[in-house]
Amino acid sequence: ADCDAPTLFNDIFIKECVEKKDGFENAALFQLHQWHLWQTKEKSHPGLPVDLKERCYNAFISVEPTVSKLQEDVVAQLSSIGLEPKEEVLMDSGYRIDALV
C-alpha cells in the first residue's frame, strides 16, 4: 500500500541498508531500487545514498526483458497502421516501456 511509514523507513533503515549492502542479492537490490523510487518520487524523501542507489539501479536494469505475445501483437498492430514503435525503451527510472510511438 502507498502508505508512508517514517518510523520504519527512516535514517536508521537507510544506515542498516548501507551497512549490509555487500550482502544483498539481486532480488533485494531490485526491491531497494523500487523503494528508492517510491521514496524520492512519491514521498519526497532523499532515499538511498548515491553509491547504493546506483548499485540497485544497475541491478534492476541488468535483467533482460521478456517480450510477451500481447506485446508482439500490439507492436504488429501499431506497425500495420504505419507507426514505427520502439520496443523495450529504458526510462530514467529503470522501468521499460514495451512499445513507444
TORSEKOL-283520 format. One line per 10 residues: number of its first residue (from 1); their letters; for each residue x, y, z of C-alpha. Coordinates in steps of 0.001 Angstrom, whole numbers, plus 500000, padded with zeros to 6 digits. Layout:
N
NUM = A = X/Y/Z; ...
***
This chain:
101
1 = ADCDAPTLFN = 500000/500000/500000; 501111/503534/499350; 501425/504451/502992; 504352/506389/504428; 505974/504720/507420; 508533/507153/508856; 509061/505045/511960; 510162/502157/509736; 511706/503803/506670; 513971/506388/508230
11 = DIFIKECVEK = 517673/507202/508624; 518160/504057/510719; 516732/501916/507918; 518995/503596/505349; 522035/503181/507630; 521272/499457/508001; 520945/499112/504219; 524317/500780/503707; 525963/498566/506328; 524548/495398/504729
21 = KDGFENAALF = 524879/496467/501091; 527543/493868/500246; 525240/491058/501359; 522292/491960/499138; 521421/489619/496289; 519829/490950/493091; 516259/490404/494312; 516918/492622/497335; 518622/495242/495150; 515563/495259/492848
31 = QLHQWHLWQT = 513274/495870/495819; 515522/498592/497206; 515520/500297/493803; 511726/500284/493764; 511610/501518/497365; 514041/504309/496473; 511841/505370/493535; 508800/505406/495806; 510584/507475/498441; 512043/510011/496032
41 = KEKSHPGLPV = 509121/510351/493604; 506041/509870/495768; 507134/510763/499259; 509780/513441/498587; 512315/511720/500827; 516014/511525/499970; 516060/507737/499590; 519335/505830/499322; 522873/507211/499191; 524204/507630/495638
51 = DLKERCYNAF = 526522/504598/495578; 523858/502187/496830; 521197/503812/494638; 523393/503274/491553; 524102/499669/492506; 520376/498993/492895; 519587/500728/489595; 522271/498785/487724; 520972/495501/489109; 517402/496497/488202
61 = ISVEPTVSKL = 518229/497264/484566; 520547/494282/484132; 517685/491837/483669; 516830/491129/480054; 513204/491985/479368; 510801/489243/478331; 508598/490034/475370; 505056/488706/475732; 502752/487528/472962; 500496/490504/473731
71 = QEDVVAQLSS = 503419/492891/473281; 504271/491261/469941; 500637/491608/468842; 500446/495273/469882; 503700/496102/468087; 502490/494277/464984; 499220/496229/465001; 500992/499550/465509; 503350/498695/462648; 500438/497665/460410
81 = IGLEPKEEVL = 498960/501171/460663; 502221/502805/459683; 503691/503576/463077; 507234/502624/463997; 507174/501657/467660; 510400/501416/469576; 510420/498363/471814; 511717/497959/475354; 512592/501627/475796; 514554/502109/479018
91 = MDSGYRIDAL = 513256/505031/481074; 515313/507021/483595; 513509/505192/486403; 514867/501836/485200; 511469/500641/484015; 510974/499732/480372; 508157/500757/478059; 507016/497821/475920; 506251/499912/472840; 506751/503624/472407
101 = V = 505500/505611/469406
***
